[in-house]
């Protein structure tokens, strides 16, 4: 039997298999509100056969957005727009839905990737002053962010709590706290971005303090029966930056605070990073966290082939795999993986006729609405 398609559980949340759709920013919102693009995008991914879909990095405030067109959940209008999308998805798919809560920190006020991705100069339309642990810009030619004072830190805590409560009203099955890819919580963790001299900077314990406070606040604001976990960059890929030893320590501290899993990625805090990209290049980090911390881990990073994903799970390197670009390229990746691995996958009746004759037992009925 395929281990990739074996049932799995994160906390009290049952999952039909070990395939997760990673959060992927779409830069297609209007004032933080989901649009028809999100309905199409999330709707078709929800029919993929994956067990869980993590909705893209969702800003906890307007200034927390990476770009002016980032998805947000900080207003009633944002909440209503996302409710429309989720209602349609749930009507036609049993996929579990998680939301990634995020704050861009010093990487805020930027252009969309297809517009170059650079920071928008202050004074130009769509710009705002970013905030960060320290007044250090992400890139050498960018504006320095404002270093967060006590009031600024408290506002961010409150923003995360409010967004978590909105997510509960929307009925999300789980939450993921974004502490990776060079965004605000990762900035606190990394000595590259955090040069504070107060209780939030300096030692590893101090640099972990604010991300752990935010996690505790989100955990307390979301129902105890629903899991909350974190996505972490295991290394900055820069000498003297955040590393796997810090990741293990942070994961252990998160575990003590009720974290249900660790989603292990890497990089993003510095343009100086040198990443040795290759198939499954981040999987060893997930394996180490799993072995040393004992939490379920989700591996991500150039996992593209069914046999590769099967081996990661079967060999105990991670408990689940997360796919992003591979899922955009092939939105039926789980169907094709199931066919290659001799497994079965849920699919709606409307698509059953697509089942190749040689895989007549590939599809099973999706139990719409089952929660």
C-alpha positions as CSV (number, residue, x, y, z in Angstrom):
1,X,0.0,0.0,0.0
2,X,1.2,3.5,-0.8
3,X,2.4,5.4,2.2
4,X,1.8,8.7,0.4
5,X,-1.9,7.9,0.2
6,X,-2.3,6.5,3.7
7,X,-4.5,8.5,6.0
8,X,-2.8,11.0,8.3
9,X,-3.7,13.3,11.2
10,X,-2.3,16.6,12.4
11,X,-3.6,17.2,15.9
12,X,-7.3,16.2,15.7
13,X,-7.6,17.0,12.0
14,X,-7.8,13.8,9.9
15,X,-6.4,14.0,6.4
16,X,-7.2,11.6,3.6
17,X,-3.5,11.3,2.4
18,X,-0.1,12.9,2.9
19,X,-0.3,15.5,0.1
20,X,-0.6,19.2,1.0
21,X,-0.9,22.1,-1.4
22,X,1.5,24.8,-0.2
23,X,0.4,28.4,0.2
24,X,1.2,30.4,-2.9
25,X,0.7,34.1,-3.1
26,X,-1.4,35.2,-6.1
27,X,-1.0,39.0,-5.8
28,X,-4.6,39.3,-7.1
29,X,-6.6,40.7,-4.3
30,X,-8.3,44.2,-4.2
31,X,-7.7,46.1,-0.9
32,X,-6.9,42.7,0.7
33,X,-10.2,41.1,-0.5
34,X,-10.3,37.9,-2.5
35,X,-11.5,38.2,-6.1
36,X,-12.9,35.9,-8.8
37,X,-9.3,34.8,-9.5
38,X,-9.2,33.3,-6.0
39,X,-12.5,31.5,-6.7
40,X,-11.1,30.0,-9.9
41,X,-7.6,29.3,-8.4
42,X,-8.6,27.7,-5.1
43,X,-11.6,26.0,-6.7
44,X,-9.6,24.1,-9.2
45,X,-6.8,23.2,-6.8
46,X,-9.5,21.9,-4.4
47,X,-10.4,19.3,-7.0
48,X,-6.9,17.9,-7.1
49,X,-7.2,15.0,-4.7
50,X,-4.8,16.5,-2.2
51,X,-5.7,16.1,1.4
52,X,-5.3,19.8,2.4
53,X,-5.0,23.2,0.8
54,X,-3.2,25.9,2.6
55,X,-4.5,29.3,1.5
56,X,-1.8,31.8,0.5
57,X,0.0,34.1,3.0
58,X,-2.8,36.2,4.3
59,X,-1.9,39.6,5.8
60,X,-3.1,40.4,9.3
61,X,-3.2,44.1,8.5
62,X,-3.0,46.4,5.4
63,X,0.6,47.3,6.2
64,X,1.4,43.6,6.6
65,X,0.9,42.9,2.9
66,X,3.9,42.1,0.7
67,X,2.3,44.0,-2.2
68,X,-0.8,46.2,-2.5
69,X,-2.6,43.2,-4.2
70,X,-1.9,40.7,-1.4
71,X,-4.7,38.7,0.2
72,X,-5.7,40.0,3.6
73,X,-8.1,39.1,6.5
74,X,-8.1,42.3,8.5
75,X,-11.5,43.9,7.6
76,X,-15.1,42.9,7.3
77,X,-14.9,43.3,3.6
78,X,-12.0,40.9,3.4
79,X,-13.9,38.4,5.5
80,X,-17.0,38.6,3.3
81,X,-15.0,38.2,0.1
82,X,-13.1,35.1,1.4
83,X,-16.4,33.6,2.7
84,X,-17.8,33.6,-0.8
85,X,-14.8,31.7,-2.1
86,X,-14.7,29.2,0.7
87,X,-18.4,28.5,0.4
88,X,-18.0,27.5,-3.2
89,X,-15.0,25.4,-2.6
90,X,-16.6,23.5,0.3
91,X,-19.8,22.8,-1.8
92,X,-17.7,20.9,-4.4
93,X,-14.7,19.5,-2.5
94,X,-14.0,17.7,0.8
95,X,-10.4,19.1,0.9
96,X,-9.3,20.4,4.3
97,X,-8.7,24.1,4.3
98,X,-5.9,25.9,6.3
99,X,-5.0,29.5,6.3
100,X,-1.5,31.0,6.5
101,X,-1.3,34.1,8.7
102,X,1.4,36.5,7.7
103,X,3.2,39.8,8.1
104,X,5.7,40.9,5.5
105,X,7.8,43.1,7.8
106,X,10.6,44.8,5.9
107,X,9.6,43.0,2.7
108,X,6.3,44.9,2.6
109,X,5.2,47.6,0.1
110,X,6.7,45.7,-2.9
111,X,5.6,45.2,-6.5
112,X,4.2,41.9,-7.7
113,X,6.8,39.4,-9.0
114,X,5.8,40.0,-12.7
115,X,6.4,43.7,-12.1
116,X,9.9,43.0,-10.9
117,X,9.2,42.5,-7.2
118,X,11.2,45.5,-6.0
119,X,10.1,47.7,-3.1
120,X,7.8,50.6,-4.2
121,X,9.6,53.9,-3.4
122,X,8.0,55.9,-0.7
123,X,5.7,58.6,-2.1
124,X,4.7,56.5,-5.2
125,X,1.2,55.2,-5.4
126,X,0.6,52.1,-3.4
127,X,3.7,52.6,-1.2
128,X,3.9,52.6,2.6
129,X,6.6,52.5,5.2
130,X,7.5,49.0,6.2
131,X,8.2,47.9,9.8
132,X,10.8,45.4,11.1
133,X,12.7,44.3,14.1
134,X,15.5,46.7,13.2
135,X,15.9,49.6,10.8
136,X,17.7,47.5,8.2
137,X,16.4,47.3,4.6
138,X,16.1,43.9,2.9
139,X,18.0,45.2,-0.2
140,X,20.8,47.7,-0.3
141,X,18.8,50.2,-2.4
142,X,15.6,49.9,-0.4
143,X,14.1,52.2,2.2
144,X,15.0,51.3,5.8
145,X,11.9,50.1,7.7
146,X,10.8,51.6,11.0
147,X,12.1,49.6,13.9
148,X,9.2,48.3,15.9
149,X,8.7,49.9,19.4
150,X,6.5,48.4,22.2
151,X,3.3,49.9,20.7
152,X,4.1,48.5,17.3
153,X,4.8,45.1,18.7
154,X,1.5,45.1,20.5
155,X,-0.4,46.2,17.4
156,X,1.0,43.2,15.6
157,X,0.1,40.8,18.4
158,X,-3.5,42.2,18.3
159,X,-3.6,42.0,14.5
160,X,-2.7,38.3,14.5
161,X,-5.3,37.6,17.2
162,X,-8.0,39.4,15.3
163,X,-7.2,37.6,12.1
164,X,-7.2,34.2,13.8
165,X,-10.7,34.9,15.1
166,X,-11.8,35.9,11.7
167,X,-10.4,32.6,10.4
168,X,-12.4,30.7,12.9
169,X,-15.6,32.5,11.9
170,X,-14.8,31.4,8.3
171,X,-14.6,27.8,9.4
172,X,-11.0,27.1,8.5
173,X,-9.8,23.7,9.6
174,X,-6.3,24.8,10.7
175,X,-4.0,27.8,10.8
176,X,-0.3,28.1,9.8
177,X,1.8,30.9,11.3
178,X,4.2,32.2,8.7
179,X,7.7,32.4,10.2
180,X,9.7,31.7,7.0
181,X,10.9,33.3,3.8
182,X,12.3,36.5,5.2
183,X,9.0,37.9,6.4
184,X,8.5,39.6,9.8
185,X,8.6,36.6,12.2
186,X,11.6,35.2,10.3
187,X,13.2,38.6,10.5
188,X,13.0,38.5,14.3
189,X,14.7,35.0,14.3
190,X,17.6,35.9,12.0
191,X,20.6,37.9,13.2
192,X,20.8,39.2,9.6
193,X,17.6,41.2,10.1
194,X,17.5,41.5,13.9
195,X,20.1,43.7,15.6
196,X,17.9,44.8,18.5
197,X,19.5,45.3,21.9
198,X,16.4,44.7,24.0
199,X,14.7,41.5,25.1
200,X,13.8,40.7,21.5
201,X,17.3,40.7,20.1
202,X,20.8,39.3,20.6
203,X,20.6,35.7,22.0
204,X,18.7,32.9,20.4
205,X,16.2,32.9,23.2
206,X,15.6,36.7,22.7
207,X,15.3,36.4,19.0
208,X,12.7,33.6,19.3
209,X,10.7,35.6,21.9
210,X,8.4,37.6,19.6
211,X,7.6,34.8,17.1
212,X,6.8,32.5,20.1
213,X,4.5,35.2,21.5
214,X,2.7,35.6,18.2
215,X,2.3,31.8,18.0
216,X,0.8,31.6,21.6
217,X,-1.6,34.4,20.7
218,X,-2.8,32.7,17.6
219,X,-3.1,29.4,19.4
220,X,-5.2,31.0,22.1
221,X,-7.5,32.8,19.6
222,X,-8.3,29.6,17.6
223,X,-10.4,26.7,18.9
224,X,-8.3,24.2,20.9
225,X,-9.7,21.3,18.8
226,X,-8.2,22.7,15.6
227,X,-4.5,22.5,14.9
228,X,-2.1,25.5,14.6
229,X,1.4,25.0,13.3
230,X,4.3,27.1,11.9
231,X,6.1,27.3,8.6
232,X,9.8,27.9,9.2
233,X,12.9,28.6,7.1
234,X,15.4,26.0,8.4
235,X,18.4,28.1,7.2
236,X,19.1,31.5,5.7
237,X,21.7,30.0,3.4
238,X,24.0,32.9,4.6
239,X,27.0,32.5,6.9
240,X,26.1,33.8,10.4
241,X,22.4,33.7,9.7
242,X,19.5,31.6,11.0
243,X,20.4,27.9,10.9
244,X,19.1,24.4,11.4
245,X,20.2,24.4,15.1
246,X,18.1,27.4,15.7
247,X,15.2,25.7,13.8
248,X,15.4,22.7,16.1
249,X,15.4,24.9,19.2
250,X,12.5,26.9,17.9
251,X,10.5,23.8,16.9
252,X,11.0,22.4,20.4
253,X,9.7,25.7,21.9
254,X,6.8,25.7,19.6
255,X,6.0,22.1,20.5
256,X,5.9,23.1,24.2
257,X,3.3,25.8,23.3
258,X,0.9,23.4,21.5
259,X,2.2,23.6,17.9
260,X,0.8,20.6,16.0
261,X,3.4,20.4,13.2
262,X,6.3,22.1,11.5
263,X,6.3,23.0,7.8
264,X,9.9,23.1,6.9
265,X,11.2,25.4,4.1
266,X,14.3,27.7,3.9
267,X,15.7,31.0,2.8
268,X,14.3,34.4,2.0
269,X,15.8,36.8,4.5
270,X,18.7,38.0,2.5
271,X,19.6,38.7,-1.2
272,X,23.0,37.2,-0.3
273,X,21.6,33.7,0.1
274,X,23.2,30.9,-2.0
275,X,20.8,28.0,-2.2
276,X,22.0,24.7,-3.6
277,X,18.7,24.0,-5.4
278,X,18.0,20.4,-6.4
279,X,15.3,17.7,-6.1
280,X,14.2,17.5,-2.5
281,X,16.9,19.9,-1.3
282,X,15.1,20.9,1.8
283,X,13.9,17.5,2.9
284,X,16.9,16.8,5.2
285,X,15.9,19.7,7.3
286,X,12.4,18.3,7.7
287,X,14.0,14.9,8.6
288,X,16.1,16.4,11.3
289,X,13.2,18.3,12.9
290,X,11.1,15.2,12.8
291,X,13.8,13.1,14.4
292,X,14.9,15.6,17.1
293,X,11.6,17.3,18.0
294,X,9.1,14.6,17.4
295,X,6.4,16.7,15.8
296,X,4.8,15.8,12.4
297,X,6.8,17.5,9.7
298,X,5.7,18.7,6.2
299,X,8.6,18.7,3.7
300,X,8.6,21.1,0.7
301,X,11.0,22.1,-2.1
302,X,11.3,20.6,-5.6
303,X,9.2,17.6,-4.8
304,X,7.9,16.8,-8.2
305,X,7.7,13.1,-8.8
306,X,5.3,10.5,-7.3
307,X,8.0,8.0,-6.5
308,X,10.1,10.8,-4.9
309,X,7.2,11.8,-2.6
310,X,6.4,8.2,-1.8
311,X,10.0,7.6,-0.7
312,X,10.1,10.7,1.5
313,X,7.1,9.5,3.5
314,X,7.8,5.8,3.4
315,X,11.4,6.3,4.6
316,X,10.3,8.5,7.5
317,X,12.0,11.6,6.2
318,X,8.8,13.6,6.7
319,X,5.2,12.8,7.5
320,X,3.7,14.7,4.5
321,X,4.9,16.5,1.4
322,X,3.9,20.0,0.3
323,X,3.7,21.0,-3.4
324,X,3.5,24.4,-4.8
325,X,4.8,25.0,-8.4
326,X,4.4,21.4,-9.3
327,X,0.7,21.7,-8.4
328,X,0.3,24.8,-10.5
329,X,1.9,23.0,-13.4
330,X,-0.2,19.9,-12.9
331,X,-3.3,20.6,-10.9
332,X,-4.2,16.9,-11.0
333,X,-0.8,15.8,-9.6
334,X,-2.3,13.6,-6.9
335,X,-4.4,11.8,-9.5
336,X,-1.4,11.0,-11.5
337,X,0.6,10.0,-8.4
338,X,-2.1,7.7,-7.3
339,X,-2.2,6.0,-10.7
340,X,1.6,5.5,-10.6
341,X,1.6,4.2,-7.0
342,X,-1.4,1.9,-7.3
343,X,-3.5,4.0,-4.9
344,X,-7.0,5.6,-5.0
345,X,-7.9,9.2,-4.9
346,X,-11.1,11.2,-4.3
347,X,-12.6,12.8,-7.4
348,X,-15.9,14.4,-8.2
349,X,-18.5,12.4,-10.2
350,X,-18.3,15.0,-13.0
351,X,-14.7,14.0,-13.7
352,X,-15.0,10.2,-13.4
353,X,-15.2,9.8,-17.2
354,X,-11.6,11.0,-17.5
355,X,-10.3,7.8,-15.7
356,X,-8.1,5.9,-18.1
357,X,-9.2,2.3,-18.7
358,X,-6.0,0.8,-17.2
359,X,-6.7,2.6,-14.0
360,X,-10.4,1.7,-13.5
361,X,-10.1,1.7,-9.7
362,X,-8.3,5.0,-9.5
363,X,-11.2,7.2,-8.4
364,X,-13.4,7.1,-5.4
365,X,-16.4,9.3,-4.6
366,X,-15.5,12.6,-2.9
367,X,-17.6,12.8,0.3
368,X,-18.7,16.4,-0.3
369,X,-19.5,18.4,2.8
370,X,-18.0,15.8,5.2
371,X,-16.2,17.5,8.1
